[in-house]
Amino acid sequence: MTYLLKLPIDEVKLDQDLIIHVLTDPRAEGVETADIASWLRDWGCEVAQGIYYGPPITVAAMMELITLPAAHG
């Protein structure tokens, strides 16, 4: 992880296997529940992905999503 400090990056993606048990196992890390999402926000995480936000989808389904008109609310 120290090597990452030397790289010109500002985000690191962590696999769900690393964060799935973050609230129950002090060695853990994924975003599957609102509690985990909240914990990550509290620790300054601004970007996340996982089942909590939506399941994996096919390329065709993604293309449909990105061509939908933006919702205004």
PyMOL commands that place a pseudoatom at each C-alpha (Angstrom):
pseudoatom trace, name=CA, resn=MET, resi=1, chain=A, elem=C, hetatm=0, pos=[0.000, 0.000, 0.000]
pseudoatom trace, name=CA, resn=THR, resi=2, chain=A, elem=C, hetatm=0, pos=[2.862, 2.402, 0.667]
pseudoatom trace, name=CA, resn=TYR, resi=3, chain=A, elem=C, hetatm=0, pos=[3.866, 2.079, -2.995]
pseudoatom trace, name=CA, resn=LEU, resi=4, chain=A, elem=C, hetatm=0, pos=[0.470, 3.559, -3.961]
pseudoatom trace, name=CA, resn=LEU, resi=5, chain=A, elem=C, hetatm=0, pos=[1.539, 6.875, -2.422]
pseudoatom trace, name=CA, resn=LYS, resi=6, chain=A, elem=C, hetatm=0, pos=[4.201, 7.155, -5.121]
pseudoatom trace, name=CA, resn=LEU, resi=7, chain=A, elem=C, hetatm=0, pos=[1.733, 6.700, -7.989]
pseudoatom trace, name=CA, resn=PRO, resi=8, chain=A, elem=C, hetatm=0, pos=[-0.121, 9.606, -9.653]
pseudoatom trace, name=CA, resn=ILE, resi=9, chain=A, elem=C, hetatm=0, pos=[-3.562, 8.396, -8.529]
pseudoatom trace, name=CA, resn=ASP, resi=10, chain=A, elem=C, hetatm=0, pos=[-6.344, 9.893, -6.435]
pseudoatom trace, name=CA, resn=GLU, resi=11, chain=A, elem=C, hetatm=0, pos=[-8.669, 6.895, -6.132]
pseudoatom trace, name=CA, resn=VAL, resi=12, chain=A, elem=C, hetatm=0, pos=[-8.203, 3.219, -5.269]
pseudoatom trace, name=CA, resn=LYS, resi=13, chain=A, elem=C, hetatm=0, pos=[-10.885, 0.583, -5.926]
pseudoatom trace, name=CA, resn=LEU, resi=14, chain=A, elem=C, hetatm=0, pos=[-11.170, -2.047, -3.198]
pseudoatom trace, name=CA, resn=ASP, resi=15, chain=A, elem=C, hetatm=0, pos=[-12.762, -5.397, -3.987]
pseudoatom trace, name=CA, resn=GLN, resi=16, chain=A, elem=C, hetatm=0, pos=[-15.862, -6.245, -1.937]
pseudoatom trace, name=CA, resn=ASP, resi=17, chain=A, elem=C, hetatm=0, pos=[-14.030, -9.191, -0.395]
pseudoatom trace, name=CA, resn=LEU, resi=18, chain=A, elem=C, hetatm=0, pos=[-11.853, -6.645, 1.365]
pseudoatom trace, name=CA, resn=ILE, resi=19, chain=A, elem=C, hetatm=0, pos=[-14.700, -4.681, 2.950]
pseudoatom trace, name=CA, resn=ILE, resi=20, chain=A, elem=C, hetatm=0, pos=[-17.696, -7.055, 3.193]
pseudoatom trace, name=CA, resn=HIS, resi=21, chain=A, elem=C, hetatm=0, pos=[-17.201, -7.620, 6.929]
pseudoatom trace, name=CA, resn=VAL, resi=22, chain=A, elem=C, hetatm=0, pos=[-15.960, -4.151, 7.851]
pseudoatom trace, name=CA, resn=LEU, resi=23, chain=A, elem=C, hetatm=0, pos=[-18.566, -3.716, 10.592]
pseudoatom trace, name=CA, resn=THR, resi=24, chain=A, elem=C, hetatm=0, pos=[-18.116, -7.152, 12.121]
pseudoatom trace, name=CA, resn=ASP, resi=25, chain=A, elem=C, hetatm=0, pos=[-14.482, -8.051, 11.487]
pseudoatom trace, name=CA, resn=PRO, resi=26, chain=A, elem=C, hetatm=0, pos=[-11.772, -5.493, 12.231]
pseudoatom trace, name=CA, resn=ARG, resi=27, chain=A, elem=C, hetatm=0, pos=[-9.638, -6.973, 9.416]
pseudoatom trace, name=CA, resn=ALA, resi=28, chain=A, elem=C, hetatm=0, pos=[-12.354, -6.554, 6.774]
pseudoatom trace, name=CA, resn=GLU, resi=29, chain=A, elem=C, hetatm=0, pos=[-13.492, -4.273, 3.704]
pseudoatom trace, name=CA, resn=GLY, resi=30, chain=A, elem=C, hetatm=0, pos=[-17.305, -4.203, -0.380]
pseudoatom trace, name=CA, resn=VAL, resi=31, chain=A, elem=C, hetatm=0, pos=[-20.515, -2.207, -0.082]
pseudoatom trace, name=CA, resn=GLU, resi=32, chain=A, elem=C, hetatm=0, pos=[-23.456, -4.501, 0.507]
pseudoatom trace, name=CA, resn=THR, resi=33, chain=A, elem=C, hetatm=0, pos=[-25.428, -2.697, 3.206]
pseudoatom trace, name=CA, resn=ALA, resi=34, chain=A, elem=C, hetatm=0, pos=[-26.485, 0.811, 4.226]
pseudoatom trace, name=CA, resn=ASP, resi=35, chain=A, elem=C, hetatm=0, pos=[-24.397, 0.429, 7.388]
pseudoatom trace, name=CA, resn=ILE, resi=36, chain=A, elem=C, hetatm=0, pos=[-21.244, -0.228, 5.391]
pseudoatom trace, name=CA, resn=ALA, resi=37, chain=A, elem=C, hetatm=0, pos=[-22.023, 2.691, 3.038]
pseudoatom trace, name=CA, resn=SER, resi=38, chain=A, elem=C, hetatm=0, pos=[-22.516, 4.975, 6.037]
pseudoatom trace, name=CA, resn=TRP, resi=39, chain=A, elem=C, hetatm=0, pos=[-19.300, 3.784, 7.686]
pseudoatom trace, name=CA, resn=LEU, resi=40, chain=A, elem=C, hetatm=0, pos=[-17.324, 4.435, 4.509]
pseudoatom trace, name=CA, resn=ARG, resi=41, chain=A, elem=C, hetatm=0, pos=[-18.838, 7.943, 4.166]
pseudoatom trace, name=CA, resn=ASP, resi=42, chain=A, elem=C, hetatm=0, pos=[-17.944, 8.668, 7.789]
pseudoatom trace, name=CA, resn=TRP, resi=43, chain=A, elem=C, hetatm=0, pos=[-14.329, 7.713, 7.009]
pseudoatom trace, name=CA, resn=GLY, resi=44, chain=A, elem=C, hetatm=0, pos=[-14.184, 10.051, 4.001]
pseudoatom trace, name=CA, resn=CYS, resi=45, chain=A, elem=C, hetatm=0, pos=[-14.907, 7.609, 1.178]
pseudoatom trace, name=CA, resn=GLU, resi=46, chain=A, elem=C, hetatm=0, pos=[-16.510, 9.650, -1.618]
pseudoatom trace, name=CA, resn=VAL, resi=47, chain=A, elem=C, hetatm=0, pos=[-16.829, 6.919, -4.280]
pseudoatom trace, name=CA, resn=ALA, resi=48, chain=A, elem=C, hetatm=0, pos=[-18.119, 3.375, -3.818]
pseudoatom trace, name=CA, resn=GLN, resi=49, chain=A, elem=C, hetatm=0, pos=[-19.822, 0.567, -5.665]
pseudoatom trace, name=CA, resn=GLY, resi=50, chain=A, elem=C, hetatm=0, pos=[-21.428, -2.705, -4.721]
pseudoatom trace, name=CA, resn=ILE, resi=51, chain=A, elem=C, hetatm=0, pos=[-24.647, -4.685, -4.413]
pseudoatom trace, name=CA, resn=TYR, resi=52, chain=A, elem=C, hetatm=0, pos=[-26.060, -2.025, -2.064]
pseudoatom trace, name=CA, resn=TYR, resi=53, chain=A, elem=C, hetatm=0, pos=[-26.083, 0.430, -4.963]
pseudoatom trace, name=CA, resn=GLY, resi=54, chain=A, elem=C, hetatm=0, pos=[-27.075, -2.092, -7.638]
pseudoatom trace, name=CA, resn=PRO, resi=55, chain=A, elem=C, hetatm=0, pos=[-26.279, -5.589, -8.885]
pseudoatom trace, name=CA, resn=PRO, resi=56, chain=A, elem=C, hetatm=0, pos=[-23.821, -6.284, -11.692]
pseudoatom trace, name=CA, resn=ILE, resi=57, chain=A, elem=C, hetatm=0, pos=[-25.476, -5.812, -15.084]
pseudoatom trace, name=CA, resn=THR, resi=58, chain=A, elem=C, hetatm=0, pos=[-24.749, -6.760, -18.677]
pseudoatom trace, name=CA, resn=VAL, resi=59, chain=A, elem=C, hetatm=0, pos=[-23.270, -4.381, -21.229]
pseudoatom trace, name=CA, resn=ALA, resi=60, chain=A, elem=C, hetatm=0, pos=[-26.639, -4.273, -23.012]
pseudoatom trace, name=CA, resn=ALA, resi=61, chain=A, elem=C, hetatm=0, pos=[-28.408, -3.247, -19.790]
pseudoatom trace, name=CA, resn=MET, resi=62, chain=A, elem=C, hetatm=0, pos=[-25.774, -0.564, -19.144]
pseudoatom trace, name=CA, resn=MET, resi=63, chain=A, elem=C, hetatm=0, pos=[-26.229, 0.822, -22.662]
pseudoatom trace, name=CA, resn=GLU, resi=64, chain=A, elem=C, hetatm=0, pos=[-29.969, 1.110, -22.006]
pseudoatom trace, name=CA, resn=LEU, resi=65, chain=A, elem=C, hetatm=0, pos=[-29.325, 2.960, -18.748]
pseudoatom trace, name=CA, resn=ILE, resi=66, chain=A, elem=C, hetatm=0, pos=[-26.918, 5.474, -20.199]
pseudoatom trace, name=CA, resn=THR, resi=67, chain=A, elem=C, hetatm=0, pos=[-29.253, 6.316, -23.065]
pseudoatom trace, name=CA, resn=LEU, resi=68, chain=A, elem=C, hetatm=0, pos=[-32.255, 7.057, -20.807]
pseudoatom trace, name=CA, resn=PRO, resi=69, chain=A, elem=C, hetatm=0, pos=[-33.160, 10.725, -20.403]
pseudoatom trace, name=CA, resn=ALA, resi=70, chain=A, elem=C, hetatm=0, pos=[-31.933, 12.203, -17.141]
pseudoatom trace, name=CA, resn=ALA, resi=71, chain=A, elem=C, hetatm=0, pos=[-34.506, 12.241, -14.330]
pseudoatom trace, name=CA, resn=HIS, resi=72, chain=A, elem=C, hetatm=0, pos=[-35.299, 15.680, -12.991]
pseudoatom trace, name=CA, resn=GLY, resi=73, chain=A, elem=C, hetatm=0, pos=[-36.483, 15.960, -9.452]
for i in range(1, 73): cmd.bond("trace and resi %d" % i, "trace and resi %d" % (i + 1))
show_as sticks, trace
zoom trace
